[in-house]
Amino acid sequence: MTLSSNTSVEKEIEDPVERMLKKTGCIELHYQVQECIAEHRDWRKCQNEVKKFKECMSEHTKQQELKH
């Protein structure tokens, strides 16, 4: 039953970039960009996904600026 102990270790070693992206609400779009790049092996073929991710991040940045 080492699966559960591996899972808890993975949770403890969370990528700081993923943690930040989860806070923005754009993590799923980030995953879509990664999946597209992995599938096509060329980020230029993933411009639609990149655009959506960029828009999400821009909106998050805008909201953060309004709070301060």
mmCIF file of the N, C-alpha and C atoms, coordinates in Angstrom:
data_MODEL
# 
_entry.id   MODEL 
# 
loop_
_atom_site.group_PDB 
_atom_site.id 
_atom_site.type_symbol 
_atom_site.label_atom_id 
_atom_site.label_alt_id 
_atom_site.label_comp_id 
_atom_site.label_asym_id 
_atom_site.label_entity_id 
_atom_site.label_seq_id 
_atom_site.pdbx_PDB_ins_code 
_atom_site.Cartn_x 
_atom_site.Cartn_y 
_atom_site.Cartn_z 
_atom_site.occupancy 
_atom_site.B_iso_or_equiv 
_atom_site.pdbx_formal_charge 
_atom_site.auth_seq_id 
_atom_site.auth_comp_id 
_atom_site.auth_asym_id 
_atom_site.auth_atom_id 
_atom_site.pdbx_PDB_model_num 
ATOM 1   N N  . MET A 1 1  ? 0.819  -1.192 0.000   1.00 0.00 ? 1  MET A N  1 
ATOM 2   C CA . MET A 1 1  ? 0.000  0.000  0.000   1.00 0.00 ? 1  MET A CA 1 
ATOM 3   C C  . MET A 1 1  ? 0.866  1.260  0.000   1.00 0.00 ? 1  MET A C  1 
ATOM 4   N N  . THR A 1 2  ? 1.859  1.298  -0.841  1.00 0.00 ? 2  THR A N  1 
ATOM 5   C CA . THR A 1 2  ? 2.717  2.479  -0.921  1.00 0.00 ? 2  THR A CA 1 
ATOM 6   C C  . THR A 1 2  ? 2.082  3.598  -1.734  1.00 0.00 ? 2  THR A C  1 
ATOM 7   N N  . LEU A 1 3  ? 0.992  3.315  -2.416  1.00 0.00 ? 3  LEU A N  1 
ATOM 8   C CA . LEU A 1 3  ? 0.337  4.328  -3.229  1.00 0.00 ? 3  LEU A CA 1 
ATOM 9   C C  . LEU A 1 3  ? -0.086 5.529  -2.389  1.00 0.00 ? 3  LEU A C  1 
ATOM 10  N N  . SER A 1 4  ? -0.708 5.291  -1.250  1.00 0.00 ? 4  SER A N  1 
ATOM 11  C CA . SER A 1 4  ? -1.178 6.398  -0.425  1.00 0.00 ? 4  SER A CA 1 
ATOM 12  C C  . SER A 1 4  ? -0.020 7.217  0.128   1.00 0.00 ? 4  SER A C  1 
ATOM 13  N N  . SER A 1 5  ? 1.090  6.570  0.481   1.00 0.00 ? 5  SER A N  1 
ATOM 14  C CA . SER A 1 5  ? 2.223  7.335  0.988   1.00 0.00 ? 5  SER A CA 1 
ATOM 15  C C  . SER A 1 5  ? 2.876  8.141  -0.128  1.00 0.00 ? 5  SER A C  1 
ATOM 16  N N  . ASN A 1 6  ? 2.906  7.619  -1.359  1.00 0.00 ? 6  ASN A N  1 
ATOM 17  C CA . ASN A 1 6  ? 3.424  8.395  -2.483  1.00 0.00 ? 6  ASN A CA 1 
ATOM 18  C C  . ASN A 1 6  ? 2.530  9.595  -2.768  1.00 0.00 ? 6  ASN A C  1 
ATOM 19  N N  . THR A 1 7  ? 1.227  9.404  -2.655  1.00 0.00 ? 7  THR A N  1 
ATOM 20  C CA . THR A 1 7  ? 0.297  10.490 -2.906  1.00 0.00 ? 7  THR A CA 1 
ATOM 21  C C  . THR A 1 7  ? 0.488  11.608 -1.895  1.00 0.00 ? 7  THR A C  1 
ATOM 22  N N  . SER A 1 8  ? 0.672  11.286 -0.635  1.00 0.00 ? 8  SER A N  1 
ATOM 23  C CA . SER A 1 8  ? 0.867  12.324 0.372   1.00 0.00 ? 8  SER A CA 1 
ATOM 24  C C  . SER A 1 8  ? 2.190  13.047 0.165   1.00 0.00 ? 8  SER A C  1 
ATOM 25  N N  . VAL A 1 9  ? 3.210  12.346 -0.292  1.00 0.00 ? 9  VAL A N  1 
ATOM 26  C CA . VAL A 1 9  ? 4.489  12.989 -0.583  1.00 0.00 ? 9  VAL A CA 1 
ATOM 27  C C  . VAL A 1 9  ? 4.322  13.960 -1.745  1.00 0.00 ? 9  VAL A C  1 
ATOM 28  N N  . GLU A 1 10 ? 3.565  13.563 -2.771  1.00 0.00 ? 10 GLU A N  1 
ATOM 29  C CA . GLU A 1 10 ? 3.329  14.444 -3.913  1.00 0.00 ? 10 GLU A CA 1 
ATOM 30  C C  . GLU A 1 10 ? 2.609  15.714 -3.486  1.00 0.00 ? 10 GLU A C  1 
ATOM 31  N N  . LYS A 1 11 ? 1.663  15.605 -2.574  1.00 0.00 ? 11 LYS A N  1 
ATOM 32  C CA . LYS A 1 11 ? 0.940  16.782 -2.098  1.00 0.00 ? 11 LYS A CA 1 
ATOM 33  C C  . LYS A 1 11 ? 1.874  17.722 -1.351  1.00 0.00 ? 11 LYS A C  1 
ATOM 34  N N  . GLU A 1 12 ? 2.824  17.173 -0.607  1.00 0.00 ? 12 GLU A N  1 
ATOM 35  C CA . GLU A 1 12 ? 3.760  17.987 0.150   1.00 0.00 ? 12 GLU A CA 1 
ATOM 36  C C  . GLU A 1 12 ? 4.736  18.717 -0.760  1.00 0.00 ? 12 GLU A C  1 
ATOM 37  N N  . ILE A 1 13 ? 5.058  18.129 -1.897  1.00 0.00 ? 13 ILE A N  1 
ATOM 38  C CA . ILE A 1 13 ? 6.033  18.709 -2.813  1.00 0.00 ? 13 ILE A CA 1 
ATOM 39  C C  . ILE A 1 13 ? 5.292  19.336 -3.990  1.00 0.00 ? 13 ILE A C  1 
ATOM 40  N N  . GLU A 1 14 ? 4.369  20.231 -3.700  1.00 0.00 ? 14 GLU A N  1 
ATOM 41  C CA . GLU A 1 14 ? 3.605  20.876 -4.754  1.00 0.00 ? 14 GLU A CA 1 
ATOM 42  C C  . GLU A 1 14 ? 4.467  21.931 -5.434  1.00 0.00 ? 14 GLU A C  1 
ATOM 43  N N  . ASP A 1 15 ? 4.381  21.960 -6.734  1.00 0.00 ? 15 ASP A N  1 
ATOM 44  C CA . ASP A 1 15 ? 5.117  22.918 -7.541  1.00 0.00 ? 15 ASP A CA 1 
ATOM 45  C C  . ASP A 1 15 ? 4.643  24.333 -7.203  1.00 0.00 ? 15 ASP A C  1 
ATOM 46  N N  . PRO A 1 16 ? 5.560  25.244 -6.899  1.00 0.00 ? 16 PRO A N  1 
ATOM 47  C CA . PRO A 1 16 ? 5.151  26.615 -6.560  1.00 0.00 ? 16 PRO A CA 1 
ATOM 48  C C  . PRO A 1 16 ? 4.424  27.320 -7.714  1.00 0.00 ? 16 PRO A C  1 
ATOM 49  N N  . VAL A 1 17 ? 4.774  26.987 -8.944  1.00 0.00 ? 17 VAL A N  1 
ATOM 50  C CA . VAL A 1 17 ? 4.088  27.585 -10.095 1.00 0.00 ? 17 VAL A CA 1 
ATOM 51  C C  . VAL A 1 17 ? 2.641  27.109 -10.133 1.00 0.00 ? 17 VAL A C  1 
ATOM 52  N N  . GLU A 1 18 ? 2.428  25.817 -9.907  1.00 0.00 ? 18 GLU A N  1 
ATOM 53  C CA . GLU A 1 18 ? 1.059  25.292 -9.877  1.00 0.00 ? 18 GLU A CA 1 
ATOM 54  C C  . GLU A 1 18 ? 0.266  25.915 -8.738  1.00 0.00 ? 18 GLU A C  1 
ATOM 55  N N  . ARG A 1 19 ? 0.890  26.093 -7.595  1.00 0.00 ? 19 ARG A N  1 
ATOM 56  C CA . ARG A 1 19 ? 0.215  26.710 -6.452  1.00 0.00 ? 19 ARG A CA 1 
ATOM 57  C C  . ARG A 1 19 ? -0.250 28.122 -6.824  1.00 0.00 ? 19 ARG A C  1 
ATOM 58  N N  . MET A 1 20 ? 0.629  28.883 -7.480  1.00 0.00 ? 20 MET A N  1 
ATOM 59  C CA . MET A 1 20 ? 0.289  30.238 -7.894  1.00 0.00 ? 20 MET A CA 1 
ATOM 60  C C  . MET A 1 20 ? -0.847 30.221 -8.918  1.00 0.00 ? 20 MET A C  1 
ATOM 61  N N  . LEU A 1 21 ? -0.768 29.300 -9.882  1.00 0.00 ? 21 LEU A N  1 
ATOM 62  C CA . LEU A 1 21 ? -1.794 29.231 -10.920 1.00 0.00 ? 21 LEU A CA 1 
ATOM 63  C C  . LEU A 1 21 ? -3.151 28.828 -10.350 1.00 0.00 ? 21 LEU A C  1 
ATOM 64  N N  . LYS A 1 22 ? -3.160 27.989 -9.337  1.00 0.00 ? 22 LYS A N  1 
ATOM 65  C CA . LYS A 1 22 ? -4.424 27.618 -8.695  1.00 0.00 ? 22 LYS A CA 1 
ATOM 66  C C  . LYS A 1 22 ? -5.071 28.845 -8.072  1.00 0.00 ? 22 LYS A C  1 
ATOM 67  N N  . LYS A 1 23 ? -4.259 29.716 -7.483  1.00 0.00 ? 23 LYS A N  1 
ATOM 68  C CA . LYS A 1 23 ? -4.787 30.936 -6.866  1.00 0.00 ? 23 LYS A CA 1 
ATOM 69  C C  . LYS A 1 23 ? -5.378 31.881 -7.899  1.00 0.00 ? 23 LYS A C  1 
ATOM 70  N N  . THR A 1 24 ? -4.868 31.859 -9.115  1.00 0.00 ? 24 THR A N  1 
ATOM 71  C CA . THR A 1 24 ? -5.371 32.751 -10.161 1.00 0.00 ? 24 THR A CA 1 
ATOM 72  C C  . THR A 1 24 ? -6.676 32.248 -10.752 1.00 0.00 ? 24 THR A C  1 
ATOM 73  N N  . GLY A 1 25 ? -6.926 30.949 -10.630 1.00 0.00 ? 25 GLY A N  1 
ATOM 74  C CA . GLY A 1 25 ? -8.101 30.355 -11.251 1.00 0.00 ? 25 GLY A CA 1 
ATOM 75  C C  . GLY A 1 25 ? -7.854 29.954 -12.698 1.00 0.00 ? 25 GLY A C  1 
ATOM 76  N N  . CYS A 1 26 ? -6.598 30.012 -13.132 1.00 0.00 ? 26 CYS A N  1 
ATOM 77  C CA . CYS A 1 26 ? -6.253 29.728 -14.532 1.00 0.00 ? 26 CYS A CA 1 
ATOM 78  C C  . CYS A 1 26 ? -5.539 28.392 -14.706 1.00 0.00 ? 26 CYS A C  1 
ATOM 79  N N  . ILE A 1 27 ? -5.523 27.556 -13.692 1.00 0.00 ? 27 ILE A N  1 
ATOM 80  C CA . ILE A 1 27 ? -4.744 26.319 -13.735 1.00 0.00 ? 27 ILE A CA 1 
ATOM 81  C C  . ILE A 1 27 ? -5.229 25.374 -14.837 1.00 0.00 ? 27 ILE A C  1 
ATOM 82  N N  . GLU A 1 28 ? -6.536 25.272 -15.034 1.00 0.00 ? 28 GLU A N  1 
ATOM 83  C CA . GLU A 1 28 ? -7.053 24.362 -16.063 1.00 0.00 ? 28 GLU A CA 1 
ATOM 84  C C  . GLU A 1 28 ? -6.626 24.809 -17.455 1.00 0.00 ? 28 GLU A C  1 
ATOM 85  N N  . LEU A 1 29 ? -6.619 26.110 -17.684 1.00 0.00 ? 29 LEU A N  1 
ATOM 86  C CA . LEU A 1 29 ? -6.168 26.625 -18.980 1.00 0.00 ? 29 LEU A CA 1 
ATOM 87  C C  . LEU A 1 29 ? -4.673 26.371 -19.164 1.00 0.00 ? 29 LEU A C  1 
ATOM 88  N N  . HIS A 1 30 ? -3.930 26.456 -18.090 1.00 0.00 ? 30 HIS A N  1 
ATOM 89  C CA . HIS A 1 30 ? -2.494 26.147 -18.138 1.00 0.00 ? 30 HIS A CA 1 
ATOM 90  C C  . HIS A 1 30 ? -2.290 24.685 -18.538 1.00 0.00 ? 30 HIS A C  1 
ATOM 91  N N  . TYR A 1 31 ? -3.085 23.805 -17.946 1.00 0.00 ? 31 TYR A N  1 
ATOM 92  C CA . TYR A 1 31 ? -2.998 22.384 -18.300 1.00 0.00 ? 31 TYR A CA 1 
ATOM 93  C C  . TYR A 1 31 ? -3.352 22.164 -19.772 1.00 0.00 ? 31 TYR A C  1 
ATOM 94  N N  . GLN A 1 32 ? -4.340 22.900 -20.268 1.00 0.00 ? 32 GLN A N  1 
ATOM 95  C CA . GLN A 1 32 ? -4.718 22.765 -21.679 1.00 0.00 ? 32 GLN A CA 1 
ATOM 96  C C  . GLN A 1 32 ? -3.570 23.175 -22.596 1.00 0.00 ? 32 GLN A C  1 
ATOM 97  N N  . VAL A 1 33 ? -2.864 24.239 -22.231 1.00 0.00 ? 33 VAL A N  1 
ATOM 98  C CA . VAL A 1 33 ? -1.701 24.666 -23.017 1.00 0.00 ? 33 VAL A CA 1 
ATOM 99  C C  . VAL A 1 33 ? -0.643 23.571 -22.996 1.00 0.00 ? 33 VAL A C  1 
ATOM 100 N N  . GLN A 1 34 ? -0.356 23.034 -21.812 1.00 0.00 ? 34 GLN A N  1 
ATOM 101 C CA . GLN A 1 34 ? 0.650  21.976 -21.695 1.00 0.00 ? 34 GLN A CA 1 
ATOM 102 C C  . GLN A 1 34 ? 0.269  20.752 -22.523 1.00 0.00 ? 34 GLN A C  1 
ATOM 103 N N  . GLU A 1 35 ? -0.997 20.342 -22.447 1.00 0.00 ? 35 GLU A N  1 
ATOM 104 C CA . GLU A 1 35 ? -1.453 19.170 -23.198 1.00 0.00 ? 35 GLU A CA 1 
ATOM 105 C C  . GLU A 1 35 ? -1.342 19.400 -24.702 1.00 0.00 ? 35 GLU A C  1 
ATOM 106 N N  . CYS A 1 36 ? -1.705 20.588 -25.144 1.00 0.00 ? 36 CYS A N  1 
ATOM 107 C CA . CYS A 1 36 ? -1.631 20.906 -26.571 1.00 0.00 ? 36 CYS A CA 1 
ATOM 108 C C  . CYS A 1 36 ? -0.183 20.864 -27.051 1.00 0.00 ? 36 CYS A C  1 
ATOM 109 N N  . ILE A 1 37 ? 0.710  21.459 -26.282 1.00 0.00 ? 37 ILE A N  1 
ATOM 110 C CA . ILE A 1 37 ? 2.126  21.466 -26.668 1.00 0.00 ? 37 ILE A CA 1 
ATOM 111 C C  . ILE A 1 37 ? 2.672  20.041 -26.692 1.00 0.00 ? 37 ILE A C  1 
ATOM 112 N N  . ALA A 1 38 ? 2.285  19.237 -25.719 1.00 0.00 ? 38 ALA A N  1 
ATOM 113 C CA . ALA A 1 38 ? 2.743  17.845 -25.694 1.00 0.00 ? 38 ALA A CA 1 
ATOM 114 C C  . ALA A 1 38 ? 2.215  17.073 -26.901 1.00 0.00 ? 38 ALA A C  1 
ATOM 115 N N  . GLU A 1 39 ? 0.978  17.352 -27.275 1.00 0.00 ? 39 GLU A N  1 
ATOM 116 C CA . GLU A 1 39 ? 0.369  16.643 -28.402 1.00 0.00 ? 39 GLU A CA 1 
ATOM 117 C C  . GLU A 1 39 ? 0.977  17.068 -29.741 1.00 0.00 ? 39 GLU A C  1 
ATOM 118 N N  . HIS A 1 40 ? 1.129  18.368 -29.935 1.00 0.00 ? 40 HIS A N  1 
ATOM 119 C CA . HIS A 1 40 ? 1.579  18.885 -31.235 1.00 0.00 ? 40 HIS A CA 1 
ATOM 120 C C  . HIS A 1 40 ? 3.086  19.107 -31.317 1.00 0.00 ? 40 HIS A C  1 
ATOM 121 N N  . ARG A 1 41 ? 3.744  19.150 -30.153 1.00 0.00 ? 41 ARG A N  1 
ATOM 122 C CA . ARG A 1 41 ? 5.185  19.400 -30.080 1.00 0.00 ? 41 ARG A CA 1 
ATOM 123 C C  . ARG A 1 41 ? 5.593  20.699 -30.775 1.00 0.00 ? 41 ARG A C  1 
ATOM 124 N N  . ASP A 1 42 ? 4.678  21.662 -30.744 1.00 0.00 ? 42 ASP A N  1 
ATOM 125 C CA . ASP A 1 42 ? 4.932  22.967 -31.353 1.00 0.00 ? 42 ASP A CA 1 
ATOM 126 C C  . ASP A 1 42 ? 3.942  23.961 -30.750 1.00 0.00 ? 42 ASP A C  1 
ATOM 127 N N  . TRP A 1 43 ? 4.425  24.859 -29.907 1.00 0.00 ? 43 TRP A N  1 
ATOM 128 C CA . TRP A 1 43 ? 3.538  25.790 -29.216 1.00 0.00 ? 43 TRP A CA 1 
ATOM 129 C C  . TRP A 1 43 ? 2.792  26.688 -30.194 1.00 0.00 ? 43 TRP A C  1 
ATOM 130 N N  . ARG A 1 44 ? 3.339  26.891 -31.383 1.00 0.00 ? 44 ARG A N  1 
ATOM 131 C CA . ARG A 1 44 ? 2.680  27.758 -32.369 1.00 0.00 ? 44 ARG A CA 1 
ATOM 132 C C  . ARG A 1 44 ? 1.346  27.183 -32.825 1.00 0.00 ? 44 ARG A C  1 
ATOM 133 N N  . LYS A 1 45 ? 1.172  25.886 -32.693 1.00 0.00 ? 45 LYS A N  1 
ATOM 134 C CA . LYS A 1 45 ? -0.091 25.241 -33.061 1.00 0.00 ? 45 LYS A CA 1 
ATOM 135 C C  . LYS A 1 45 ? -1.112 25.319 -31.927 1.00 0.00 ? 45 LYS A C  1 
ATOM 136 N N  . CYS A 1 46 ? -0.737 25.951 -30.841 1.00 0.00 ? 46 CYS A N  1 
ATOM 137 C CA . CYS A 1 46 ? -1.592 26.022 -29.651 1.00 0.00 ? 46 CYS A CA 1 
ATOM 138 C C  . CYS A 1 46 ? -1.983 27.460 -29.328 1.00 0.00 ? 46 CYS A C  1 
ATOM 139 N N  . GLN A 1 47 ? -2.025 28.307 -30.324 1.00 0.00 ? 47 GLN A N  1 
ATOM 140 C CA . GLN A 1 47 ? -2.285 29.724 -30.082 1.00 0.00 ? 47 GLN A CA 1 
ATOM 141 C C  . GLN A 1 47 ? -3.648 29.984 -29.456 1.00 0.00 ? 47 GLN A C  1 
ATOM 142 N N  . ASN A 1 48 ? -4.643 29.197 -29.788 1.00 0.00 ? 48 ASN A N  1 
ATOM 143 C CA . ASN A 1 48 ? -5.963 29.373 -29.193 1.00 0.00 ? 48 ASN A CA 1 
ATOM 144 C C  . ASN A 1 48 ? -5.907 29.130 -27.684 1.00 0.00 ? 48 ASN A C  1 
ATOM 145 N N  . GLU A 1 49 ? -5.236 28.059 -27.280 1.00 0.00 ? 49 GLU A N  1 
ATOM 146 C CA . GLU A 1 49 ? -5.098 27.737 -25.862 1.00 0.00 ? 49 GLU A CA 1 
ATOM 147 C C  . GLU A 1 49 ? -4.253 28.791 -25.145 1.00 0.00 ? 49 GLU A C  1 
ATOM 148 N N  . VAL A 1 50 ? -3.174 29.218 -25.787 1.00 0.00 ? 50 VAL A N  1 
ATOM 149 C CA . VAL A 1 50 ? -2.299 30.237 -25.197 1.00 0.00 ? 50 VAL A CA 1 
ATOM 150 C C  . VAL A 1 50 ? -3.072 31.541 -25.012 1.00 0.00 ? 50 VAL A C  1 
ATOM 151 N N  . LYS A 1 51 ? -3.877 31.906 -25.993 1.00 0.00 ? 51 LYS A N  1 
ATOM 152 C CA . LYS A 1 51 ? -4.660 33.142 -25.923 1.00 0.00 ? 51 LYS A CA 1 
ATOM 153 C C  . LYS A 1 51 ? -5.638 33.102 -24.751 1.00 0.00 ? 51 LYS A C  1 
ATOM 154 N N  . LYS A 1 52 ? -6.340 31.988 -24.588 1.00 0.00 ? 52 LYS A N  1 
ATOM 155 C CA . LYS A 1 52 ? -7.293 31.854 -23.478 1.00 0.00 ? 52 LYS A CA 1 
ATOM 156 C C  . LYS A 1 52 ? -6.576 31.953 -22.134 1.00 0.00 ? 52 LYS A C  1 
ATOM 157 N N  . PHE A 1 53 ? -5.418 31.298 -22.024 1.00 0.00 ? 53 PHE A N  1 
ATOM 158 C CA . PHE A 1 53 ? -4.648 31.344 -20.783 1.00 0.00 ? 53 PHE A CA 1 
ATOM 159 C C  . PHE A 1 53 ? -4.181 32.772 -20.509 1.00 0.00 ? 53 PHE A C  1 
ATOM 160 N N  . LYS A 1 54 ? -3.685 33.444 -21.527 1.00 0.00 ? 54 LYS A N  1 
ATOM 161 C CA . LYS A 1 54 ? -3.210 34.820 -21.376 1.00 0.00 ? 54 LYS A CA 1 
ATOM 162 C C  . LYS A 1 54 ? -4.346 35.742 -20.931 1.00 0.00 ? 54 LYS A C  1 
ATOM 163 N N  . GLU A 1 55 ? -5.523 35.574 -21.521 1.00 0.00 ? 55 GLU A N  1 
ATOM 164 C CA . GLU A 1 55 ? -6.679 36.386 -21.139 1.00 0.00 ? 55 GLU A CA 1 
ATOM 165 C C  . GLU A 1 55 ? -7.063 36.150 -19.682 1.00 0.00 ? 55 GLU A C  1 
ATOM 166 N N  . CYS A 1 56 ? -7.029 34.902 -19.260 1.00 0.00 ? 56 CYS A N  1 
ATOM 167 C CA . CYS A 1 56 ? -7.346 34.568 -17.869 1.00 0.00 ? 56 CYS A CA 1 
ATOM 168 C C  . CYS A 1 56 ? -6.351 35.228 -16.919 1.00 0.00 ? 56 CYS A C  1 
ATOM 169 N N  . MET A 1 57 ? -5.071 35.125 -17.242 1.00 0.00 ? 57 MET A N  1 
ATOM 170 C CA . MET A 1 57 ? -4.041 35.716 -16.388 1.00 0.00 ? 57 MET A CA 1 
ATOM 171 C C  . MET A 1 57 ? -4.152 37.243 -16.371 1.00 0.00 ? 57 MET A C  1 
ATOM 172 N N  . SER A 1 58 ? -4.464 37.834 -17.503 1.00 0.00 ? 58 SER A N  1 
ATOM 173 C CA . SER A 1 58 ? -4.633 39.291 -17.571 1.00 0.00 ? 58 SER A CA 1 
ATOM 174 C C  . SER A 1 58 ? -5.803 39.740 -16.709 1.00 0.00 ? 58 SER A C  1 
ATOM 175 N N  . GLU A 1 59 ? -6.897 38.990 -16.761 1.00 0.00 ? 59 GLU A N  1 
ATOM 176 C CA . GLU A 1 59 ? -8.061 39.315 -15.942 1.00 0.00 ? 59 GLU A CA 1 
ATOM 177 C C  . GLU A 1 59 ? -7.725 39.195 -14.456 1.00 0.00 ? 59 GLU A C  1 
ATOM 178 N N  . HIS A 1 60 ? -6.994 38.161 -14.094 1.00 0.00 ? 60 HIS A N  1 
ATOM 179 C CA . HIS A 1 60 ? -6.596 37.994 -12.697 1.00 0.00 ? 60 HIS A CA 1 
ATOM 180 C C  . HIS A 1 60 ? -5.717 39.162 -12.253 1.00 0.00 ? 60 HIS A C  1 
ATOM 181 N N  . THR A 1 61 ? -4.758 39.542 -13.079 1.00 0.00 ? 61 THR A N  1 
ATOM 182 C CA . THR A 1 61 ? -3.864 40.658 -12.757 1.00 0.00 ? 61 THR A CA 1 
ATOM 183 C C  . THR A 1 61 ? -4.670 41.943 -12.587 1.00 0.00 ? 61 THR A C  1 
ATOM 184 N N  . LYS A 1 62 ? -5.619 42.159 -13.475 1.00 0.00 ? 62 LYS A N  1 
ATOM 185 C CA . LYS A 1 62 ? -6.474 43.347 -13.408 1.00 0.00 ? 62 LYS A CA 1 
ATOM 186 C C  . LYS A 1 62 ? -7.257 43.367 -12.093 1.00 0.00 ? 62 LYS A C  1 
ATOM 187 N N  . GLN A 1 63 ? -7.815 42.228 -11.706 1.00 0.00 ? 63 GLN A N  1 
ATOM 188 C CA . GLN A 1 63 ? -8.569 42.137 -10.454 1.00 0.00 ? 63 GLN A CA 1 
ATOM 189 C C  . GLN A 1 63 ? -7.676 42.402 -9.245  1.00 0.00 ? 63 GLN A C  1 
ATOM 190 N N  . GLN A 1 64 ? -6.447 41.912 -9.291  1.00 0.00 ? 64 GLN A N  1 
ATOM 191 C CA . GLN A 1 64 ? -5.511 42.133 -8.186  1.00 0.00 ? 64 GLN A CA 1 
ATOM 192 C C  . GLN A 1 64 ? -5.156 43.611 -8.066  1.00 0.00 ? 64 GLN A C  1 
ATOM 193 N N  . GLU A 1 65 ? -4.984 44.283 -9.193  1.00 0.00 ? 65 GLU A N  1 
ATOM 194 C CA . GLU A 1 65 ? -4.657 45.708 -9.172  1.00 0.00 ? 65 GLU A CA 1 
ATOM 195 C C  . GLU A 1 65 ? -5.809 46.527 -8.608  1.00 0.00 ? 65 GLU A C  1 
ATOM 196 N N  . LEU A 1 66 ? -7.045 46.113 -8.876  1.00 0.00 ? 66 LEU A N  1 
ATOM 197 C CA . LEU A 1 66 ? -8.204 46.823 -8.352  1.00 0.00 ? 66 LEU A CA 1 
ATOM 198 C C  . LEU A 1 66 ? -8.311 46.690 -6.833  1.00 0.00 ? 66 LEU A C  1 
ATOM 199 N N  . LYS A 1 67 ? -7.809 45.594 -6.292  1.00 0.00 ? 67 LYS A N  1 
ATOM 200 C CA . LYS A 1 67 ? -7.855 45.369 -4.844  1.00 0.00 ? 67 LYS A CA 1 
ATOM 201 C C  . LYS A 1 67 ? -6.869 46.260 -4.104  1.00 0.00 ? 67 LYS A C  1 
ATOM 202 N N  . HIS A 1 68 ? -5.809 46.681 -4.778  1.00 0.00 ? 68 HIS A N  1 
ATOM 203 C CA . HIS A 1 68 ? -4.758 47.459 -4.104  1.00 0.00 ? 68 HIS A CA 1 
ATOM 204 C C  . HIS A 1 68 ? -4.871 48.902 -4.385  1.00 0.00 ? 68 HIS A C  1 
# 
